[in-house]
């Protein structure tokens, strides 16, 4: 009996020791969300935004616009919970019309509490839709940022028929003088996350207009540019921590990501200077961020360089990833039941994409 009591005491002591030695971590959420047509109601004569005006096809009124901002606010302030009680420190976004709509968004009461800064450049897109980064000023301090254009020429990709299908596409515009196909720039931001340098690339790669196979060279070119940016950062600093994310219009197994970027779905497979894609395993399980003809794919992805998947958590490292697909973001009736709840003629939705996120953590001192 005395031996049993002694064993119990020892076990309790060991349990208490283990509990007392549990490590605590600082955590930040990094998110990407395709806002799907975040337009104001003002007609811009420089872009093809007529559809998103009060007189346009969408009958886009101030009331609907404010509803859209409220919907986005709800999503953005909930991503990452409950693991992280704070809203995302970094929010990359696409399909925004201009800086003004972002200023309206960060002024929403719940967003304003987080004091988000904005990094945005106008793109050459036909409709003027851009990419941008929102960041919490108290945690992230940008030191440099630039928009890097993607130069694609139809002679180089040798898909004349693809370009012809893109002439009226709402995401590209062809210049007949130099044969260039214009698409969205890639946004590169360097800054310090609580004193640690980190690089962020925000993407919205060319669409699949004209078909997946025929338009693939455009996204492969985007992947090449992305890889070139990452290589240049790693040449300056071999330990550079890089996060590349966005709506890539390709899934984890397409050439642009798997072959051109060389992204790996298993940490153990990632070589030095390589790229880890946590969304590959999710795709294998049939998860998705966008649906088309009842088929799901993960176009929205966040990938990190090998420097962010190390086991030493004395500095910020990748922890885990997720797709934010709460029930209120899902269409619950009609032809598109189960799809992301997008805008319709009768209802202001959220987006035709689900947002994605990752956590960065490090041991708290």
N, C-alpha and C positions, 0 to 999 in steps of 0.2 A: 504494500500500500504506500509505504514511504517512497519507494522507487517510482511508482506511478505519479505521485505528487511532484517528485523532483523532475520527471520528464515533462509534466505539464508546465511547471515553472520555467524550465529551459526553453520550451516551445514558445511560451508567451514572451519570454525575454527576446528570443530571436525574431519573433514577429514584430515586436516593438522596435527593435533595432532596424529591421528592414523598412518599416514604415518611416522611421525617423530619417533614413538615408535615401528615401525617394527624392528624385531630383525634380526641381521645378523649372519651367521653361518660359521664355518669352515667345510670343506667337504673333505672326502677322498673316493676314489673308491677302492673297493676290488674286484678282478676278478679271475675267474678260466677259463682255456682253455685247452682242450685236443688238443695238437698240431698234433695229428695223424701222427705218424711215422716221427718224426724229427730225421733223421739219417744223419750222415756225409757219405762220400763216401769211407771211409777206412774200409777194412775188418778186423773185430776183431775176432781172432781165438777163443776167450773165449765165444762168443755168437753166436746165429743163426741170423746173420745180412746179410747173403750172398745176399738176395734178393735186398738189398738197397746198391748195389755197381754198378760201371759202367758195370760190366759183368753180373750182376744179372738180375732177371726177370723184375725189374722196370727200368733197364738201368739208374740208379741213378748217373748222372754226376754232376760235380762241378757247371755247369750252372744251372741245375735244383735245386740243393741244395741252391744256392744263391737266386734263384727265390722264393723258399720256405721261406727263411729268410726274404725277402722283403715283402712277403704276410703277414707273421706273424707280422712283424713290423707295417704294415698298420693297422691291426686289433687292436693290443695292444695299439697303440697310440691314437686310436679313441674311445675305450670303455669308457663309462661314460659321453661322451659329448652329449648335450651341458650343462647339469646340472653342470658338473665339467669340467672346461677347461683343467685341468691337466690330464695327463695320470694316469692310476691306480697306487696308492701308493704300493699296494701289488698285485702280480700276481702269483697265484698258477697254476702249469701246470703239465701235464702228457704226457706220450708217447714220452719221450726224451731219446736219446741213452746214453748220457754221459754229463759230465760237459762242454766238449769242444764245443758242439753245442750251449749251453747256452751262453758261452763266445762269440761265433760268433754272436749270436743274440743280446746281449746287446751292441756289438760294432757297430751295424748298426747305421748310422748317427742319425736318429730320436730317437732311443733308447738311444744312448750315451748321448744325451742332458739331459736325466733324471737321469743319474748316478745310474744305477741299480746294487745292490749287488746280489749275488747268494748263495742259500743254497741248497745243493744237496748231496745225498748219492747214491752209486750204489746199485741196488736191486738184489735179486736172480732170477729175471725173466729170462726165457729161452732166450729171445731176448735181454735182458739187458735194457728194457725200464723202466724208472724210473719216480718218481715224484720230484718236486722241487718247490722252492719259489724264485721269484724275488722281490726285495724291493728297494724303493728309499731311498738311504742313508740319504738324508737330512730330512726325516720325520720318518723313522723307524730304531730303533737300536736294533738288536737282542742281547739277553743276554745268551740264551742257545738254543740248538737244538739237536735233536737226531732222529734216525730212529728206529721205534718200529716194530719188525717183527710180522707177523700174523702166528701163529702156527696152522695148520690144519692137522689132521691125518685122513686118510680114515676110520680107525676103529671107530673113534669118530662120524663121520657124517653118517657112515653106508650106504654109497652109492658107492658100489664097481663099479657099471657100470658107474657112473659119472667119477671116476678116470680113468677108461679105455678110456673114450672118451677124457680125457685131456692129454693123453700121448703125443700127437702130437700138442697140442694147443700151439699157439704162445705166450700165456700169462702165462703159468704155466709149471712146470716141476715136475715130480714125483720122489722121492727118494725111490728105491725099498728096501733099507735097513731098514729104520725106518718108512715107509709108510707116510711120510710127503708130503703134497702137497704144493709146494712153490709158493708164489704170492708176489705181491709188498708190501713193508713195508709201514707203516703209518708214515708220517713225522710230528713231533711235534716241533714247534718253539715258544719260548717265547721272547718277546721284548717289547720295549716302543715306542708307537706311540705318538710322541710329548709329551713325559713325562708320558703317561698313559700305564700301563702294559696291554698287550693283548696276548692271546694264540691262535695259529693257528695250525690246523691239516689239512694236505694235503693228499688226498686219491685217490687211483685208485683200486677199489674193484674187486674181481675175476669176470671173464667174465661169460657169459651165455652159454658157450660151453657145449653141451650135453642137452640143453634145460633149460628153465627158472625154472621150478619146480624142476628138478633133481639137478640143480646147486645152488639152493637157499640156502642150508645150509652153503655153503662157504661164501656167502655174509652176511648171518646172523651172522656167526662167526666174520666177519669184523665189523659188527655193534656192536657186544658185546665188541670187543677190543676198538672201538671208544668210547663207553659208559664208559668203564673202565677208559680210559685216562681222559675223562671229569670229572668223579667222583673223580678221584685222585686229579685233579686240584682244584675242588670245596672243597675237604676235607681240603686242605691246606689253601685256601681262598674262603669262601662261596660266595664272590662277584666276583669271577674270571670271566673275560670276555673271552669267548671262541668262536672262529669261526671254524667250521669244514666244509670242502668243497672238492669237487672233482667229478670225474666220478665214480659214485657208481654202475653202471650197473643195477640199480634198480630205479623205479620211486618212487614218494612220498608216494604211497599207498602200496608198497610192505612191507613184514614182516620185513626186515632188518632195514627199516627206521621208519615205523609206529609203530611196536610192540617192536622191540629190542631197538632202540634209543628212542622211545616214542615221536617222533617229532609231534608237533601240527601245524595245518595250520591257526589257529586263535590266535592272541595274547592273547585274554582274556581266552583262554583255557590252556595257558602255566603255569604250576605250578612252585613254587620255585624250582630252580635247573633244571628246564625243558628246552626243546629245541624248538625253533620256526623255522618252515620251510616255508618261503614265497613262495616257488615254488609249494606248494600244491594247492593254489588257481589258479595258472597259469595252472596247469595240468587239473584242473576242467574245465577250459575254452578251453581246447583242444590245448594249446600251447605245443611246444616241442623243445628239443635241438638236437634230433636225430630221424631219420626216418628209419623204417624197414618194408618192404612190405606194403608201403603206410599207415602205422600206426605210429603216433608220440608218443614219450614219453620224459620225462625229467629225463635223467640219470645224468645230470650235475647240481649239487645243491650246494647252500651255506646256511648253517644253523647257528643260533646263540643261545647262552644260554639266559636264562631269564634276566640275568644281563645287556643285551644289548638292551632290548626293554622297558626300563623304560621311564617315561615321563619327567624326569629331564635331560635336555640337557646341564647341566653344565659340564658334561663329555661326551665323545664320546658315541653315541647310534646309533642303526640301524635306518635308515630312510626309504629306499625302495629298491626294487630289480628289476632286469630286465634280459631279454635274448637279447643278441646283435645279431640280425639277419638281418643286412643290406642287401640290394638287391645284392650287389656284392659278398656276401657270398653264394648265392643261385644258384643252377644249373637252367639255363633258357631254356634248351631244352633236348631232348632225353628221354630215359627210366626213368631217375631219375630227371626229371624236378620238381622243387620245393624242392628238397632235398638240404642239405648242399653241397657245391661244394668241393668235395674231389679230390685227385690226381687221374689221369687216365693215360692211355698209351699215350694220345695225349696232355695232359694239366696238368701243375702243379697247383693243386688247393690250398685250404686253409686247411680244415679239414672236417671230416664227422660229427663233432659236432659243434654246435653254442656255443660261450662262454657265460658265465653268470656273473653277477656282483651285488654287493650291494653298497649302500652308507652309510658311517658313518659320522655323523654330531655332532657338539656341538656349543653352543652359543659362538660367538666371543666376547672377552672382549674389 
